[in-house]
Amino acid sequence: MIDVEQLRGFAVWSQELTDVELKRAARGISLRTIDAGGYLFHRGDRFDAWAGIVEGIVKMSTVTSSGKAVSYTGLTSGGWFGEGSVIKNERRQYDIVALRRTEVACMSGPTFRWLFENSTGFNRFLVTQLNERLGQFIAFLGHDRAFESTPRVARCIAWLFNPILSPNIGSHLEISQEELGSLSGLSRQMTNRSLKTLEQAGLVRVEHDGITVIDRDGLLHYGE
Protein backbone atom coordinates (compact mmCIF):
# COMPACT_ATOMS: atom_id res chain seq x y z
CA MET A 1 0.00 0.00 0.00
CA ILE A 2 1.22 3.49 -0.87
CA ASP A 3 -0.28 6.95 -0.38
CA VAL A 4 -2.11 8.93 -3.04
CA GLU A 5 0.53 11.65 -3.41
CA GLN A 6 3.22 9.03 -3.89
CA LEU A 7 1.16 7.46 -6.66
CA ARG A 8 0.62 10.78 -8.39
CA GLY A 9 4.38 11.29 -8.43
CA PHE A 10 5.18 8.34 -10.71
CA ALA A 11 1.94 7.26 -12.45
CA VAL A 12 0.69 9.56 -15.20
CA TRP A 13 -2.53 7.53 -15.50
CA SER A 14 -3.49 8.57 -11.96
CA GLN A 15 -4.52 11.93 -13.42
CA GLU A 16 -7.40 10.13 -15.17
CA LEU A 17 -8.92 8.77 -11.95
CA THR A 18 -11.60 10.09 -9.62
CA ASP A 19 -10.70 10.55 -5.95
CA VAL A 20 -12.39 7.26 -5.03
CA GLU A 21 -10.58 5.40 -7.82
CA LEU A 22 -7.27 7.00 -6.90
CA LYS A 23 -7.53 5.85 -3.28
CA ARG A 24 -8.51 2.34 -4.38
CA ALA A 25 -5.51 2.21 -6.73
CA ALA A 26 -3.05 3.40 -4.07
CA ARG A 27 -4.27 0.78 -1.58
CA GLY A 28 -3.61 -1.95 -4.12
CA ILE A 29 -0.01 -1.04 -4.97
CA SER A 30 3.18 -2.24 -3.31
CA LEU A 31 6.78 -1.34 -4.15
CA ARG A 32 9.57 -3.80 -4.90
CA THR A 33 13.27 -3.25 -5.48
CA ILE A 34 15.15 -5.49 -7.92
CA ASP A 35 18.94 -5.57 -8.04
CA ALA A 36 20.79 -5.41 -11.37
CA GLY A 37 20.43 -8.75 -13.13
CA GLY A 38 17.44 -9.75 -11.03
CA TYR A 39 14.09 -10.82 -12.46
CA LEU A 40 10.64 -9.46 -11.66
CA PHE A 41 9.26 -12.61 -13.29
CA HIS A 42 10.20 -15.25 -15.87
CA ARG A 43 8.39 -16.45 -18.94
CA GLY A 44 5.75 -18.94 -17.88
CA ASP A 45 5.27 -17.44 -14.41
CA ARG A 46 1.87 -16.54 -13.05
CA PHE A 47 2.34 -12.96 -11.92
CA ASP A 48 -1.03 -11.43 -11.10
CA ALA A 49 -0.03 -7.79 -11.01
CA TRP A 50 0.24 -4.78 -13.29
CA ALA A 51 3.72 -3.30 -12.97
CA GLY A 52 5.27 0.13 -13.45
CA ILE A 53 8.84 1.39 -13.27
CA VAL A 54 9.26 3.99 -10.55
CA GLU A 55 13.00 4.35 -11.13
CA GLY A 56 15.48 2.31 -13.15
CA ILE A 57 15.47 0.27 -16.37
CA VAL A 58 14.22 -3.23 -17.14
CA LYS A 59 14.43 -5.34 -20.29
CA MET A 60 11.53 -7.29 -21.77
CA SER A 61 13.03 -10.36 -23.39
CA THR A 62 12.72 -14.10 -23.95
CA VAL A 63 14.65 -17.12 -25.14
CA THR A 64 13.23 -19.03 -28.11
CA SER A 65 12.87 -22.82 -28.24
CA SER A 66 16.06 -22.90 -30.33
CA GLY A 67 17.96 -21.09 -27.58
CA LYS A 68 18.11 -17.69 -29.25
CA ALA A 69 17.85 -14.71 -26.90
CA VAL A 70 15.44 -12.04 -28.14
CA SER A 71 15.23 -8.58 -26.56
CA TYR A 72 11.89 -6.89 -27.26
CA THR A 73 12.22 -3.50 -25.64
CA GLY A 74 13.36 -1.57 -22.59
CA LEU A 75 11.10 0.04 -20.00
CA THR A 76 12.08 3.10 -18.02
CA SER A 77 10.64 5.38 -15.35
CA GLY A 78 6.92 5.96 -15.84
CA GLY A 79 6.39 2.91 -18.06
CA TRP A 80 3.71 0.34 -17.15
CA PHE A 81 3.32 -3.13 -18.59
CA GLY A 82 1.56 -6.49 -18.31
CA GLU A 83 -2.05 -5.34 -18.59
CA GLY A 84 -2.84 -7.98 -21.22
CA SER A 85 -1.70 -10.86 -19.03
CA VAL A 86 -3.67 -9.56 -16.04
CA ILE A 87 -6.85 -9.09 -18.08
CA LYS A 88 -6.58 -12.55 -19.65
CA ASN A 89 -5.28 -14.22 -16.47
CA GLU A 90 -2.52 -15.92 -18.41
CA ARG A 91 1.06 -16.90 -17.75
CA ARG A 92 3.72 -14.37 -18.74
CA GLN A 93 5.10 -14.68 -22.27
CA TYR A 94 8.43 -12.96 -21.57
CA ASP A 95 11.05 -12.28 -18.91
CA ILE A 96 11.47 -8.96 -17.12
CA VAL A 97 15.05 -8.43 -15.93
CA ALA A 98 16.51 -5.33 -14.30
CA LEU A 99 19.51 -3.78 -16.05
CA ARG A 100 20.30 -1.79 -12.91
CA ARG A 101 18.86 -1.51 -9.42
CA THR A 102 15.22 -0.75 -10.15
CA GLU A 103 12.16 0.14 -8.09
CA VAL A 104 8.92 -1.36 -9.39
CA ALA A 105 5.32 -0.57 -8.42
CA CYS A 106 3.07 -3.65 -8.49
CA MET A 107 -0.71 -3.19 -8.60
CA SER A 108 -2.52 -6.33 -7.47
CA GLY A 109 -4.66 -8.16 -10.01
CA PRO A 110 -7.92 -7.60 -8.09
CA THR A 111 -7.26 -3.85 -7.90
CA PHE A 112 -6.38 -3.67 -11.58
CA ARG A 113 -9.51 -5.58 -12.58
CA TRP A 114 -11.70 -3.37 -10.38
CA LEU A 115 -10.36 -0.27 -12.14
CA PHE A 116 -10.71 -1.99 -15.51
CA GLU A 117 -14.38 -2.73 -14.78
CA ASN A 118 -15.28 0.59 -13.12
CA SER A 119 -13.06 3.45 -14.28
CA THR A 120 -13.63 5.20 -17.61
CA GLY A 121 -10.43 7.23 -17.21
CA PHE A 122 -8.34 4.15 -16.48
CA ASN A 123 -9.72 2.38 -19.55
CA ARG A 124 -9.01 5.41 -21.69
CA PHE A 125 -5.37 5.23 -20.62
CA LEU A 126 -5.20 1.46 -21.27
CA VAL A 127 -6.61 1.79 -24.80
CA THR A 128 -4.04 4.46 -25.65
CA GLN A 129 -1.21 2.40 -24.19
CA LEU A 130 -2.25 -0.86 -25.86
CA ASN A 131 -2.60 0.89 -29.22
CA GLU A 132 0.87 2.40 -28.91
CA ARG A 133 2.45 -0.88 -27.85
CA LEU A 134 0.74 -2.71 -30.73
CA GLY A 135 2.27 -0.24 -33.16
CA GLN A 136 5.67 -0.73 -31.57
CA PHE A 137 5.58 -4.50 -31.85
CA ILE A 138 4.27 -4.42 -35.40
CA ALA A 139 7.30 -2.29 -36.23
CA PHE A 140 9.49 -4.73 -34.31
CA LEU A 141 8.23 -7.67 -36.38
CA GLY A 142 8.49 -5.72 -39.62
CA HIS A 143 12.12 -4.87 -38.96
CA ASP A 144 12.76 -8.43 -37.73
CA ARG A 145 15.87 -7.22 -35.90
CA ALA A 146 17.76 -7.83 -39.16
CA PHE A 147 19.06 -4.30 -39.50
CA GLU A 148 22.70 -3.48 -39.16
CA SER A 149 23.85 -2.32 -35.76
CA THR A 150 23.32 1.43 -36.18
CA PRO A 151 19.64 1.29 -37.26
CA ARG A 152 19.05 -1.25 -34.50
CA VAL A 153 20.47 1.08 -31.84
CA ALA A 154 18.56 4.00 -33.36
CA ARG A 155 15.23 2.21 -33.03
CA CYS A 156 16.03 0.97 -29.56
CA ILE A 157 16.64 4.54 -28.41
CA ALA A 158 13.51 5.80 -30.18
CA TRP A 159 11.39 3.15 -28.46
CA LEU A 160 12.89 3.98 -25.06
CA PHE A 161 11.90 7.60 -25.60
CA ASN A 162 8.31 6.84 -26.59
CA PRO A 163 6.36 9.65 -24.86
CA ILE A 164 3.25 7.49 -24.35
CA LEU A 165 4.90 4.32 -23.05
CA SER A 166 7.54 6.23 -21.05
CA PRO A 167 5.82 9.51 -20.14
CA ASN A 168 8.36 10.55 -17.50
CA ILE A 169 11.46 10.19 -19.63
CA GLY A 170 11.87 13.68 -21.13
CA SER A 171 14.69 14.10 -23.67
CA HIS A 172 17.57 12.71 -21.59
CA LEU A 173 18.09 9.22 -20.20
CA GLU A 174 20.82 8.09 -17.87
CA ILE A 175 21.88 4.84 -19.49
CA SER A 176 25.23 3.18 -20.03
CA GLN A 177 26.43 1.89 -23.40
CA GLU A 178 26.50 -1.60 -21.89
CA GLU A 179 22.82 -1.30 -20.91
CA LEU A 180 21.89 0.05 -24.34
CA GLY A 181 23.82 -2.79 -25.97
CA SER A 182 21.91 -5.32 -23.87
CA LEU A 183 18.61 -3.85 -25.03
CA SER A 184 19.75 -3.78 -28.67
CA GLY A 185 21.31 -7.25 -28.65
CA LEU A 186 24.76 -5.86 -29.44
CA SER A 187 28.18 -5.69 -27.84
CA ARG A 188 29.29 -2.53 -26.05
CA GLN A 189 31.86 -1.88 -28.79
CA MET A 190 29.29 -2.08 -31.60
CA THR A 191 26.91 0.09 -29.58
CA ASN A 192 29.64 2.68 -29.11
CA ARG A 193 30.34 2.85 -32.84
CA SER A 194 26.64 3.13 -33.63
CA LEU A 195 26.16 5.96 -31.14
CA LYS A 196 29.02 7.89 -32.70
CA THR A 197 27.38 7.53 -36.12
CA LEU A 198 24.01 8.68 -34.77
CA GLU A 199 25.65 11.61 -33.02
CA GLN A 200 27.40 12.66 -36.23
CA ALA A 201 24.01 12.50 -37.97
CA GLY A 202 22.64 15.00 -35.45
CA LEU A 203 20.10 12.60 -33.97
CA VAL A 204 21.48 12.20 -30.43
CA ARG A 205 24.01 13.74 -28.10
CA VAL A 206 26.14 11.23 -26.22
CA GLU A 207 27.06 12.46 -22.75
CA HIS A 208 29.05 11.03 -19.88
CA ASP A 209 25.92 9.95 -17.99
CA GLY A 210 23.66 8.89 -20.86
CA ILE A 211 21.95 10.04 -24.04
CA THR A 212 20.00 13.12 -25.06
CA VAL A 213 17.66 12.67 -28.01
CA ILE A 214 17.63 15.49 -30.55
CA ASP A 215 15.47 13.94 -33.28
CA ARG A 216 13.33 10.96 -32.18
CA ASP A 217 11.52 10.71 -35.53
CA GLY A 218 14.86 10.59 -37.30
CA LEU A 219 15.96 7.74 -35.02
CA LEU A 220 12.74 5.86 -35.61
CA HIS A 221 13.22 5.89 -39.38
CA TYR A 222 17.01 5.77 -39.54
CA GLY A 223 18.26 3.51 -42.33
CA GLU A 224 14.95 3.28 -44.18
N, C-alpha and C positions, 0 to 999 in steps of 0.2 A: 504494500500500500504506500502511495506517495500523496503529497498534498497537491491541491489544484494549481497553485502558482508554480510549483516545480514542473508540473505537466505542461503548462503553458510555455515554459521556457524552452522545451525541446521538441514539442509536437505541434507542427503547423496546423494539423487537422483539428486540434482542440478549439480553434477559432470558429469552427463550424457548429459547435455543440451548444445546446442550451445549458443553463446552470445545473439543472438536474442531471442531464447526460454527462456533463463534465465531472461532477462529483462521483457518479457511478463509474466512469472511466478511471479516475484517479484511484478509487478503492480497489480496482481490479488489476493494478499494475505493480510489479515488483522490479527491482533493479538487480542486475547481475554483472559481475566483472569477469572478463575472460582474458587470461594472459596470452601473450603472443604465441601463436602456434596452437592454441587451444580451440576446441570445437564447441559451438553452441549446440549443434546436433549433427548427426551423420545421416546420409541417405538411408532411407528405410526406417528411421526412427519415428515413433509417434510423439510429436511435440505439439501439444494442444495449447498454443499461444501465438499471438501476433507479436512480432518483435520489431523494435526500432533502435537505431544506433544513437545513443546519447553523445558519445564521444569515442573516436577511434575509427578503424577501418576493418571491414571483414570482406572475405572473398566467397562468392557463391560458385561452387565448383562441383565436379563429380569425376568419377573414374568409370570409363566404359567397360563393357564385358571383355573387351580385348586388352584391357589394362592401360588404355590411353587416358591421361589426365586432361580434362577439359575445364577451363576457367570461363564461366559465363560473364560475370561482371563483378565490380566492387561496389560496396555500400558504405557510405560515409555518414557523418553526423546529420541527423534529420531524416534519414531514409528509413522507411518501414517496409516489411516484407513478410510473406507467408500467408497472406489473407486467403488465397485460393485453397491451401491445404486445410486451414481452419474451417472454412465454409463447407468444404467437401468431406471433412473428417477423414483425411487420407494420410498415409505415411509420407514423409518428406522425400522428394525426388532429387535432392542435392545435399551437399555438405555446406555448412557455414563455418569457416575457420577464421580466427582473428589474425590479422597481419601484424598487429601491435596490441598492447594492452588496451582493451576496449570495454566500455560500459554499455550494456544493453538493457533496454526497457522491455519487459515481457508482460503483455496484456493477456490475462487468462482467457481460455476459449469461451467459457460462459459469458464473461463480460463482453467480449468481442461480438458474440452472437446476439446478445441483448441489444447492443448498439446497432448491429446490422438489421435487426428486426424492428427497431423502434425509432431510429434517428435518421431523418431526411438529410441533414447536413453531413453526417458520417458516410452515408451511402453516396452522396454527391462526391465526396473526396475519394472513396473507393473506386467509383466508376472512372474518374479522371486518372487515378493511379494505374488501374488495370489497363486502360486504353494506352497509356504511355509505355507501360512495360511490354505490352503486346507489340507495339511498334518497334521497340528496342530489340526484342527477340526475333522478330521477323527480319530486321536488318542483320542481326547476328547470323541467322541461318542463310540469308542471301549472300553474305560475305564469306561464310563457311570457314572463317579463320585462315583462309588460304593466301591472304595478302602478304606481301613482304613486310619486314619488321616495322618500317616507319609508318605505313598506313594502319597497321595493327595497333601501334602505340597511340597514334592520333585518335583512333576511334575509342580506345580504352579511356583516354583522357576525356574525350567529349561525353562519353556515357557517365563517367564519374561526376561531371559538372552539369548533369541534367537538372534543370531548375525545378522540375516537378518531382522527380524521384529523390533528389537531394536538395530540398529547399533551403537548407541552412548553410550551403557550401560557399556562396559568394563567388569571387573570381580567383581566389587563392586557396590552395590546399597544401597542407604540410604532409608531404609524402616523400619517401626515399626512392631512389632509383631501383633499389632492390625490391621494394614493395610494388612499384609500378611494373617491374619486370615479372613479378609473380602473377599479377593480374592479367598481363598481356601474354603470358606463356613464353617469355623470352629471358635470356640471360641478362645480367646487369650490364655487361659490356655492349650488347646489342641495343639495349634500352638507352644507354648513354649516347650511342651514335645516332639513334633515331631522334632523341630529344634535341641534339645539336642541329639536325636537319630541320626539325620543326621550328626551332628558334630562329634559324637563318631565314625561314620562310615567313617569319613575322606572326606565327600562330600562337606561340607560347613564350613566356620568359622563364628561364630556368634559374632558380635562386638557391641559396645555400640550404634553405629549410623546406623547399618544395617547388611548386609550379604555379605560375599565374597564367591564366588563359586570356589571350588577347582576342582570338577569333574562334569561338566554339563551332560556328557553322563551317568554317574552313577546315577545322579538324575533322568534323563529321564526314565531310566529303573529300578529304585528302586522298589523292591517288585515283579518283574516279576519272 
